[in-house]
Amino acid sequence: MSHGNSRTAAILASCLAVFAAAALGGGPAHADRPEVRPFILANGGMQQAFSTEGLTNQTCVADRMLPPTHPYLENTIASMRAAFEIGADIVEFDIQPTADRRFAVTHEWDLECRTDGKGKTSDHTLAQLQTLDVGYRYTADGGKTYPFRGKGIGLMPSLEQVLDTFPDKRLLIDMKSNEPADGQQLATALSTLSEGRRKLLSVEGGDKSIAALRQQLPDMRVTSRAIIADCVATFAATGWHGDVPQSCRNIELLLPDKFAPMLWGWPNDFIERMADNDTVVVIEKGDGTEEFSSGFDSPEDLQRLPPGYRGGVWTNHVDRIAPVFNRN
């Protein structure tokens, strides 16, 4: 789950360059394509809703939870399974390195945000982390009640457990690190998978950690702030003549919906050109300046999608939008 949205903010200047270029002419024309529905990327699986007022990328959301409407906690196997069952095509989950060089599936390095633990994830072994209660600090009434206490004990999975549980599903791994060593560690872990399995995965992370992973595992689909900015800026300069630059190949391209229409061939010609180069295009709601992941979280939000849109839709609440696509 990405509470900070700096990756999209970084591309705004590049998008403005696209706008200036687009004023000079249109993208290439293509024949009509068969209609295909958008696909859904569920952030964190099924997660609890929380207040976004005053939210920043440093805010712990456990004590900002709204009254729960379902029993799931983000980044757990159960929440991921529920997201797929209700209609998600891709599930995003977060990983943090552990003291024994494994990866635990959790958003924050600070264990005191959600769990009954103390200190950093990196100070504990995976086995120690998996004894914690991942629902311990969730409250919707300022600490009067904690509806998930005792219900999240032992529910923090490892990276391997997620991959083993969903061997044929598309997943976005969000590496909450900008350390090259963590990128190398993740590359080593993913290198044991078959090429076909890796094709179903994407990895998001800091510029340095992703660069290290990509150097060791060049066939891995990745994304980072620098990668998105480089792709958009290069495409602004060259996309009008039909080529897809190297910087836009084999990446996960996350774009704010306010600026995506400035790209040559948007929406579906652009999306299909990217798909032909192993790049997945997903849009988030907004202009990229929000201090949290602004998803398409209601049926009303989906009205913002362009007619016939066939790319990805980022959502924090798959249970609210999947029924609109008749996926449930």
Summary of the structure (lengths in Angstrom):
residues: 328
radius of gyration: 19.4
end to end distance: 22.6
largest distance: 60.6
contacts: 1136
relative contact order: 0.18
helix: 34%
strand: 15%
